[in-house]
Amino acid sequence: MRFENLIKSISVKKLSENRKLITALKSGSEKAFTEIYNKYWKKLLAISYHILKDKEQAQEVVQEVFISIWNNRKEIEIDSIEGYLATAVKYSTFKVIYKNKRLNEIEQGLQQADSYLEDDKIEARFLKDYLDGVIEKLPEKCRIIFKLSRETYLTNQEISDNLNISVKTVEAHITRAIKILRINLHKVGLSLVFLLLF
C-alpha cells in the first residue's frame, strides 16, 4: 500500500470512529463521553494553560467545556471532535481573560473609591478641627452666640430671650462669626466647603 493511501485509510478510519463517538454521545452514552474526555483533556488543558498561564483556571475551563458538551449533547452539531473541543476551549479561555480583566478593573475601582472615601474622611476631620480652633478664638460673646446657633440649633429669637439681648445683636454676632470663619477658611482653600456648610 502506497504511503498516500495509508494516510487516507487512517484518516477515513479516524473519521468513522469520530462519527460513531459523536452519535453515541448524542444518544447519551457515558462510555463515549468518557472516551472523548480521556482522549482530549490533556491537549485541551495545554491549549488553555498556554494562554492563561494558570493551571487551576485552565483545568476549570476544560471541565466547564466538557460539562457543557454533556449537558447540550443532543443539540450540538460536531463534525470534528478535536476541532470543536479546541475552539470551545479557546473561546472559554478568552472569556476567563475578559472576566479577570473586568474583575481587576472593578477591584481597582473599589480600591480607588475606598481611597477617595478615606481622603474625604481625613478632609472632613481636618475641617472640623480647623473650624473648632477658629471658633474658640472668636470674641467670647460672639463665640457663645454662634455656638448656640450652630451647635444647639437655637433660633435667633431663642438666643435673644436666653441672653437678654436684641435679635439684631444676635444677628450681628452671627454675621461677624461667619465673616471671620470665611476669612480663615479662605486661607486654606476651604471657602467653598464652608459656604455649603453654612
Backbone bond lengths (Angstrom), bond angles and torsions (degrees), N, CA, C in turn:
res aa  C-N    CA-C-N  psi(-1)  N-CA   C-N-CA  omega(-1)  CA-C   N-CA-C  phi
1 M - - - 1.471 - - 1.521 109.40 -
2 R 1.335 115.21 130.00 1.455 119.72 179.54 1.526 110.31 -67.38
3 F 1.338 115.63 155.78 1.464 121.32 -176.17 1.531 111.38 -59.37
4 E 1.361 115.49 -43.12 1.468 119.62 -178.87 1.528 110.77 -61.13
5 N 1.320 115.53 -40.55 1.465 120.09 179.93 1.523 111.27 -67.82
6 L 1.348 114.81 -35.37 1.461 119.67 179.07 1.527 110.17 -64.11
7 I 1.341 115.45 -45.88 1.464 120.57 178.92 1.527 110.30 -61.02
8 K 1.327 115.45 -43.95 1.459 120.38 -179.57 1.519 110.89 -62.37
9 S 1.337 115.25 -41.05 1.465 120.58 -179.54 1.527 110.86 -63.71
10 I 1.344 114.89 -42.13 1.471 120.01 179.30 1.528 110.32 -64.52
11 S 1.334 116.38 -42.20 1.465 121.66 -179.14 1.525 111.15 -63.19
12 V 1.339 115.21 -43.07 1.466 120.01 179.60 1.525 110.27 -64.34
13 K 1.333 115.58 -41.75 1.458 120.51 179.59 1.530 110.66 -63.96
14 K 1.349 115.37 -42.59 1.464 120.41 -179.97 1.523 110.62 -64.45
15 L 1.343 115.28 -41.46 1.461 120.52 179.67 1.523 110.44 -63.39
16 S 1.317 115.41 -40.96 1.466 120.79 179.50 1.529 110.76 -64.14
17 E 1.339 115.99 -42.11 1.463 120.70 179.24 1.532 110.89 -64.78
18 N 1.341 115.08 -41.53 1.463 119.41 179.29 1.524 111.70 -62.59
19 R 1.323 115.91 -41.72 1.463 120.20 179.61 1.523 111.20 -63.75
20 K 1.329 115.44 -39.28 1.465 119.65 177.67 1.526 110.71 -64.10
21 L 1.353 115.53 -41.54 1.464 119.89 178.68 1.527 111.12 -63.99
22 I 1.328 115.55 -42.42 1.466 120.49 -179.76 1.524 110.54 -63.64
23 T 1.322 115.82 -44.34 1.468 120.75 179.08 1.525 110.68 -61.99
24 A 1.329 115.42 -44.23 1.464 120.11 179.80 1.527 110.70 -65.32
25 L 1.325 115.87 -40.91 1.470 120.60 179.02 1.525 110.67 -61.19
26 K 1.321 116.66 -46.96 1.467 121.10 -179.33 1.528 111.35 -63.94
27 S 1.333 115.74 -23.96 1.468 120.39 178.37 1.526 111.82 -84.32
28 G 1.347 115.80 -5.53 1.466 119.83 177.43 1.508 114.39 95.83
29 S 1.328 117.20 21.08 1.462 120.87 -179.31 1.533 111.02 -76.19
30 E 1.319 116.28 113.38 1.469 120.79 177.37 1.528 110.52 -67.56
31 K 1.323 115.72 -30.87 1.463 120.24 178.48 1.524 110.31 -63.42
32 A 1.327 116.59 -44.13 1.469 120.95 179.20 1.526 110.24 -64.78
33 F 1.329 115.42 -41.35 1.468 119.75 179.17 1.528 110.66 -62.03
34 T 1.337 116.29 -45.37 1.465 121.13 179.68 1.524 111.15 -62.64
35 E 1.315 116.24 -39.17 1.467 120.71 179.09 1.530 110.80 -63.91
36 I 1.322 115.80 -43.54 1.472 120.24 178.20 1.524 110.22 -63.63
37 Y 1.325 115.65 -43.74 1.469 120.50 -179.88 1.529 110.90 -60.13
38 N 1.324 115.87 -51.62 1.471 120.28 -177.81 1.529 112.60 -63.05
39 K 1.312 115.65 -30.37 1.462 120.47 -176.60 1.528 112.50 -77.58
40 Y 1.341 116.57 -32.74 1.470 118.38 -170.16 1.529 116.64 -118.16
41 W 1.334 119.12 -11.93 1.462 118.51 -170.74 1.531 113.32 -61.62
42 K 1.327 117.82 -36.55 1.469 120.41 -179.82 1.530 111.37 -64.98
43 K 1.326 116.45 -43.19 1.470 120.24 178.72 1.526 110.57 -63.43
44 L 1.327 115.61 -41.64 1.467 120.58 -178.86 1.524 111.20 -67.79
45 L 1.325 115.77 -38.42 1.465 120.31 177.46 1.525 110.12 -62.69
46 A 1.323 115.66 -40.63 1.471 120.58 179.57 1.529 110.75 -63.37
47 I 1.337 116.39 -40.04 1.473 120.46 179.30 1.524 110.64 -62.49
48 S 1.331 115.59 -49.40 1.466 120.27 -177.30 1.526 111.62 -67.41
49 Y 1.324 116.01 -41.54 1.470 120.00 -179.22 1.525 111.15 -65.60
50 H 1.326 116.30 -36.60 1.473 120.64 179.39 1.530 110.65 -59.49
51 I 1.325 116.57 -32.28 1.465 120.94 -179.22 1.527 111.58 -87.49
52 L 1.331 116.57 -45.69 1.471 120.94 -173.63 1.524 114.14 -83.50
53 K 1.335 116.30 -30.38 1.466 121.56 -174.73 1.530 110.92 60.62
54 D 1.327 115.72 30.00 1.465 121.14 -179.64 1.530 107.27 -142.25
55 K 1.329 115.76 109.35 1.464 120.35 -173.31 1.520 112.02 -63.66
56 E 1.321 116.70 -42.45 1.462 120.43 -177.71 1.532 111.28 -63.30
57 Q 1.319 116.23 -45.24 1.462 119.45 178.70 1.528 111.24 -67.02
58 A 1.316 116.39 -37.64 1.465 120.50 178.50 1.529 110.57 -63.27
59 Q 1.324 116.97 -41.17 1.464 121.07 177.80 1.527 110.98 -62.77
60 E 1.331 115.52 -40.72 1.470 120.05 178.79 1.527 111.01 -63.50
61 V 1.319 115.81 -39.95 1.468 120.49 178.70 1.525 110.27 -60.38
62 V 1.328 116.19 -49.35 1.468 121.04 -178.28 1.527 110.59 -62.17
63 Q 1.318 116.75 -43.93 1.464 120.73 179.53 1.523 111.29 -61.59
64 E 1.327 116.24 -43.78 1.468 120.24 -179.69 1.529 111.59 -64.55
65 V 1.325 116.12 -36.86 1.470 119.76 178.20 1.523 110.45 -63.72
66 F 1.320 116.50 -45.98 1.467 119.56 -179.89 1.528 111.60 -66.98
67 I 1.322 116.65 -38.17 1.473 120.08 177.12 1.525 110.22 -62.23
68 S 1.333 115.46 -42.95 1.464 120.54 179.07 1.528 111.50 -62.77
69 I 1.333 115.67 -41.25 1.471 120.11 179.31 1.529 110.44 -63.05
70 W 1.314 116.48 -43.73 1.467 119.76 -179.45 1.535 110.96 -65.97
71 N 1.324 116.16 -43.76 1.468 120.06 -178.48 1.530 112.69 -67.00
72 N 1.341 115.67 -28.50 1.471 119.74 -177.29 1.532 112.45 -112.81
73 R 1.316 116.35 21.83 1.466 121.71 -172.39 1.530 113.16 -58.14
74 K 1.317 117.79 -31.22 1.464 120.14 -177.07 1.524 112.40 -76.06
75 E 1.335 116.00 -26.80 1.467 119.91 -175.82 1.528 114.25 -95.86
76 I 1.334 116.54 -26.96 1.470 118.84 -173.02 1.528 111.61 -69.39
77 E 1.332 114.33 146.69 1.465 121.11 177.17 1.527 108.12 -114.72
78 I 1.325 116.42 114.46 1.459 121.71 -176.11 1.524 110.32 -122.14
79 D 1.321 115.46 125.49 1.465 120.18 173.38 1.526 109.79 -95.63
80 S 1.336 114.61 -45.46 1.465 120.63 178.70 1.524 108.08 -124.18
81 I 1.320 117.26 117.80 1.463 121.06 -178.51 1.519 110.86 -59.82
82 E 1.326 115.77 -49.07 1.463 120.18 -177.33 1.532 111.18 -62.50
83 G 1.329 116.72 -44.63 1.462 120.76 179.79 1.518 111.96 -64.60
84 Y 1.330 115.64 -41.52 1.462 120.71 -179.87 1.523 110.60 -63.82
85 L 1.326 116.17 -46.63 1.463 120.78 -178.79 1.525 111.69 -64.58
86 A 1.329 116.67 -42.72 1.467 120.84 -179.48 1.527 110.73 -61.80
87 T 1.331 116.02 -43.05 1.468 120.45 179.16 1.523 110.94 -65.18
88 A 1.331 115.98 -43.17 1.467 120.91 -179.74 1.525 111.28 -62.46
89 V 1.329 116.38 -41.55 1.465 120.80 -179.84 1.527 111.09 -67.44
90 K 1.322 116.68 -42.75 1.471 119.76 178.24 1.524 110.71 -61.28
91 Y 1.325 116.23 -44.29 1.464 121.05 -180.00 1.530 110.42 -61.33
92 S 1.337 116.24 -47.20 1.466 120.65 -179.50 1.523 111.52 -65.76
93 T 1.326 115.97 -34.85 1.464 120.63 178.86 1.523 110.84 -65.03
94 F 1.319 116.37 -43.72 1.469 119.62 179.28 1.528 111.30 -68.38
95 K 1.331 116.80 -28.56 1.462 119.96 174.56 1.527 110.27 -65.33
96 V 1.337 115.85 -38.57 1.467 120.65 177.72 1.524 110.48 -64.49
97 I 1.338 115.71 -43.12 1.470 119.99 178.84 1.524 109.97 -59.28
98 Y 1.331 116.60 -44.81 1.464 120.82 179.95 1.526 110.37 -63.91
99 K 1.339 115.44 -42.40 1.464 120.09 179.78 1.525 110.63 -63.36
100 N 1.336 116.27 -43.95 1.466 120.34 178.67 1.522 111.04 -61.14
101 K 1.320 115.54 -40.83 1.467 120.43 179.65 1.516 110.45 -63.65
102 R 1.347 115.88 -44.35 1.461 120.01 -179.82 1.519 110.65 -65.22
103 L 1.343 116.88 -40.63 1.461 120.41 179.16 1.518 110.60 -63.04
104 N 1.347 115.87 -40.86 1.466 119.80 177.94 1.517 110.98 -63.68
105 E 1.338 115.79 -41.03 1.465 119.94 179.40 1.525 110.65 -65.00
106 I 1.347 115.42 -41.79 1.465 120.04 179.18 1.518 110.50 -65.17
107 E 1.349 115.56 -44.07 1.467 120.01 179.84 1.524 110.96 -61.97
108 Q 1.332 115.70 -43.20 1.465 119.73 178.33 1.519 110.73 -63.64
109 G 1.341 115.36 -38.50 1.461 119.73 178.55 1.514 111.88 -64.44
110 L 1.353 115.88 -41.44 1.460 120.22 178.71 1.519 111.12 -66.16
111 Q 1.337 115.57 -41.26 1.463 119.28 178.24 1.521 110.62 -63.19
112 Q 1.329 115.15 -39.97 1.463 119.74 179.31 1.528 109.97 -65.98
113 A 1.344 115.68 -40.27 1.467 119.84 178.57 1.520 110.52 -63.75
114 D 1.351 115.90 -42.64 1.468 119.93 177.34 1.519 110.66 -60.35
115 S 1.338 115.10 -39.63 1.464 120.11 179.49 1.524 110.61 -63.56
116 Y 1.345 115.08 -42.39 1.463 119.18 179.13 1.524 110.68 -63.93
117 L 1.345 115.66 -42.27 1.462 119.97 179.66 1.516 110.79 -62.83
118 E 1.335 115.38 -40.63 1.460 119.86 179.27 1.524 109.92 -65.25
119 D 1.323 116.28 -40.90 1.468 120.25 177.36 1.522 110.92 -61.81
120 D 1.346 115.45 -40.45 1.465 119.78 179.29 1.525 111.12 -63.52
121 K 1.348 115.57 -39.69 1.465 119.64 178.88 1.525 110.88 -63.36
122 I 1.328 115.31 -42.47 1.464 120.17 -179.82 1.525 110.12 -63.91
123 E 1.348 115.64 -44.49 1.464 119.85 -179.63 1.524 111.06 -64.89
124 A 1.342 116.21 -40.30 1.464 120.24 179.44 1.524 110.72 -64.05
125 R 1.326 115.32 -40.25 1.463 119.58 179.41 1.530 110.33 -66.57
126 F 1.323 115.43 -42.38 1.466 120.03 178.27 1.521 110.20 -61.23
127 L 1.339 115.84 -44.26 1.464 120.42 -179.13 1.524 111.04 -61.51
128 K 1.343 116.26 -44.50 1.471 120.18 -179.78 1.523 111.10 -62.40
129 D 1.328 115.74 -47.24 1.470 119.64 -179.75 1.524 110.83 -62.60
130 Y 1.330 115.27 -40.87 1.466 119.62 -178.86 1.527 110.39 -66.05
131 L 1.340 116.18 -44.89 1.462 120.65 178.49 1.522 111.64 -61.04
132 D 1.330 115.91 -44.37 1.470 120.06 179.16 1.521 110.71 -58.23
133 G 1.337 115.17 -41.52 1.465 119.39 -179.81 1.518 112.37 -64.66
134 V 1.338 115.63 -42.60 1.472 119.96 179.78 1.522 110.59 -67.35
135 I 1.332 116.53 -42.51 1.473 120.91 -179.44 1.525 111.33 -61.29
136 E 1.330 116.00 -40.91 1.467 119.75 -179.44 1.525 112.03 -65.03
137 K 1.319 117.56 -20.80 1.469 121.02 -179.73 1.535 112.70 -92.68
138 L 1.333 116.44 -1.04 1.461 119.48 176.97 1.528 110.12 -66.95
139 P 1.331 117.41 154.57 1.469 119.61 173.69 1.530 109.21 -53.66
140 E 1.316 117.27 145.90 1.466 121.83 -169.82 1.525 113.68 -50.80
141 K 1.328 117.68 -54.74 1.459 120.20 -176.47 1.526 110.69 -65.14
142 C 1.313 115.43 -39.21 1.467 120.97 178.39 1.525 110.17 -61.75
143 R 1.332 115.97 -43.12 1.472 121.53 179.79 1.524 111.03 -63.92
144 I 1.322 116.93 -45.84 1.465 121.57 -178.25 1.527 110.86 -61.11
145 I 1.335 115.53 -48.31 1.467 120.03 -178.97 1.530 111.01 -63.89
146 F 1.327 116.72 -42.01 1.464 120.46 -179.80 1.531 110.70 -62.77
147 K 1.332 117.73 -43.11 1.464 121.40 179.42 1.523 111.36 -65.64
148 L 1.337 116.71 -39.63 1.465 119.59 177.68 1.527 110.66 -62.28
149 S 1.326 115.71 -34.45 1.462 120.79 -179.31 1.524 112.35 -76.51
150 R 1.336 117.07 -46.17 1.467 120.79 -171.86 1.529 114.24 -95.43
151 E 1.319 118.14 -26.21 1.467 120.30 -176.88 1.522 112.93 -100.92
152 T 1.328 116.94 -35.40 1.471 119.11 178.58 1.524 111.66 -104.10
153 Y 1.339 115.27 -3.63 1.470 122.47 174.50 1.532 113.92 59.11
154 L 1.333 116.14 34.36 1.466 119.60 174.25 1.522 109.38 -76.73
155 T 1.319 115.72 147.31 1.464 119.53 175.37 1.523 109.04 -75.70
156 N 1.319 115.31 164.34 1.471 119.33 178.21 1.526 111.25 -59.05
157 Q 1.332 116.28 -36.95 1.464 120.24 179.27 1.526 110.61 -66.59
158 E 1.342 117.15 -41.66 1.469 120.57 179.57 1.524 110.85 -64.92
159 I 1.320 117.23 -40.08 1.474 120.83 177.09 1.526 109.36 -64.05
160 S 1.315 115.52 -42.12 1.467 120.70 178.67 1.518 110.79 -58.87
161 D 1.319 116.38 -45.14 1.467 120.97 -179.02 1.522 111.44 -66.49
162 N 1.340 116.96 -40.77 1.464 121.29 -177.57 1.526 112.62 -69.51
163 L 1.320 117.24 -36.31 1.473 120.95 -175.38 1.536 112.94 -101.17
164 N 1.326 115.07 -0.39 1.467 119.83 179.98 1.527 111.85 57.01
165 I 1.312 114.94 46.41 1.464 120.46 175.70 1.521 108.06 -130.79
166 S 1.315 116.75 166.01 1.460 119.65 -177.94 1.530 111.09 -75.34
167 V 1.314 114.84 157.19 1.460 120.71 177.58 1.525 110.17 -61.82
168 K 1.322 116.77 -37.74 1.464 120.71 179.13 1.522 111.63 -62.29
169 T 1.345 116.05 -36.18 1.470 119.98 177.67 1.528 109.94 -66.58
170 V 1.325 115.69 -41.74 1.472 120.75 177.03 1.525 109.71 -58.97
171 E 1.322 116.32 -48.64 1.465 121.26 -179.70 1.522 112.02 -60.60
172 A 1.317 116.08 -38.74 1.466 120.87 -179.53 1.523 111.09 -65.12
173 H 1.342 116.68 -41.99 1.471 120.83 179.86 1.531 110.94 -67.25
174 I 1.340 116.83 -40.87 1.470 120.38 178.99 1.524 110.42 -65.22
175 T 1.331 116.55 -42.98 1.467 121.09 177.73 1.520 110.73 -60.47
176 R 1.333 115.62 -41.88 1.466 120.30 179.51 1.524 110.76 -64.29
177 A 1.338 116.26 -43.54 1.469 120.92 -179.71 1.528 110.69 -61.41
178 I 1.329 116.69 -45.71 1.463 120.93 -179.88 1.525 111.16 -62.55
179 K 1.335 116.13 -40.36 1.462 120.29 178.99 1.527 111.00 -61.65
180 I 1.341 116.54 -44.18 1.472 121.11 178.95 1.532 110.41 -64.03
181 L 1.320 115.92 -42.49 1.468 120.09 179.99 1.530 111.12 -64.41
182 R 1.322 116.89 -41.71 1.468 120.41 178.97 1.526 111.35 -61.77
183 I 1.316 116.07 -42.67 1.465 120.28 179.74 1.523 110.29 -61.09
184 N 1.329 116.74 -44.81 1.466 121.09 -178.49 1.526 111.96 -69.90
185 L 1.323 116.68 -38.85 1.463 119.73 178.75 1.521 111.73 -69.05
186 H 1.314 116.09 -34.14 1.465 120.21 178.44 1.530 110.89 -61.12
187 K 1.323 115.74 -31.39 1.467 120.55 -179.56 1.529 111.57 -64.33
188 V 1.326 116.47 -29.03 1.475 119.73 -178.97 1.531 111.70 -108.91
189 G 1.339 116.21 14.92 1.461 120.12 175.39 1.507 114.91 72.64
190 L 1.328 117.98 26.71 1.458 121.06 -177.69 1.521 113.03 -115.63
191 S 1.296 116.88 20.46 1.461 120.13 -177.15 1.527 112.20 -61.89
192 L 1.363 116.70 -38.83 1.457 120.21 -179.07 1.525 110.84 -65.47
193 V 1.319 116.33 -43.95 1.459 120.58 177.94 1.516 109.80 -59.57
194 F 1.326 115.43 -43.46 1.455 120.46 -178.66 1.526 110.96 -61.56
195 L 1.326 116.69 -42.36 1.463 120.70 -179.30 1.530 110.83 -62.12
196 L 1.328 116.49 -34.36 1.455 120.38 178.11 1.523 110.93 -70.40
197 L 1.319 116.21 -33.48 1.458 120.74 -178.81 1.526 112.61 -77.54
198 F 1.299 115.16 -34.29 1.457 119.07 -177.10 1.524 110.77 -114.54
